[in-house]
Structure formats: C-alpha cells, structure tokens
Amino acid sequence: MDNKLIVFLDNIQRTIVATLVEENDRTLTVSKPAILNVTPTQEKKLQVQLYPVIFREFLKDRDVFPSWTYSKSAITISYDLVLEPNLVLQYNEMFKIVKNEPAPTIKL
C-alpha cells in the first residue's frame, strides 16, 4: 500500500484520518491515525487541527508507527472522500521521520 489515506468515523464519532495498511471484510488496519478536530474561534471562524491517536513521544522508537485495527462493525468509512491538500500536508508533516532529533523530556 503506498500511503493511501483513509477517513472514517470511530465508534464515538470522531473523524479519523489514517494511512491504510490492510483491509478485509471485518477489519480495517491503519497506521498513523489522527483525530480531526474542528473548533470555532473567537472570530467566528473554524480552526482545524489534527491530533495523533497516540503521541509519538510516548513510543520507544519515535519513527516506528504501530498499526491499529478497527472492527468495521464499529466504524463508518468514507471511500470517496478527497481531503483538501493543506490538510494532507499537515498530516504528512505531523508524521514525518525525525531520526536524530532528541525526544523531549516528559514527566509522567
């Protein structure tokens, strides 16, 4: 699969943008899932942000992206949705490889 993006609603109706890994009749497997969040601003405009399902700073290797498998019975998939180019750019930038960049210190 050559980085095909797929958009779906998860079981609590969040919009998820992800890279398709594999799909069969029962499941959808993706990597790099991100939640698409839209919020109004004080200026009465909409702000669009993408948040990763898991922050890569929590992963041992920040450049290895795990796969996530969703049951198709719990999600709604859009097969003909084409994302706006700036949103695709934001998505790709969020998941770019960052080898040799030190991970920030996180206190848990």
Buried (B, 14 or more C-beta within 10 A) or exposed (E): EEEEBBBBBBEEEBBBBBBBBEBEEEEBBBBBBBBBEEEEEEEEEEEEEBEBBEEBEEEEEBEEBEEBEBEBEEBEBEEEEEBEEEBEEBBEEBBEEEEEEEEEEEEE
